[in-house]
Amino acid sequence: ATPEAAFVFLNAEDIRHDHASLRYDATRRRYCLQALNGGAVLHNNDPVATGQEVELSDGDIIDLGQISRFRFTHHGPE
């Protein structure tokens, strides 16, 4: 959780483009998802437009590509 950290999801089995960037916004003290112009992004089943940024909450669902689905969590695996 630093302003310098950003995570870009790419090259999963069905992901052929850069879909989204995930970063921590220190001002808002929240993680934010931004849709890149590479492919479709859904946040909790709602489409996210290219360049649009949404704040993430624990348990949010992020869909990238046709079959890749991620659950956002503030906690690592048990």
Beta strands, then each sheet from edge to edge (+ up, - down):
strand 1: 6-9
strand 2: 20-25
strand 3: 30-35
strand 4: 41-43
strand 5: 46-47
strand 6: 53-55
strand 7: 61-64
strand 8: 68-71
sheet 1: 1+ 2- 3+ 6-
sheet 2: 5+ 4- 7+ 8-
end
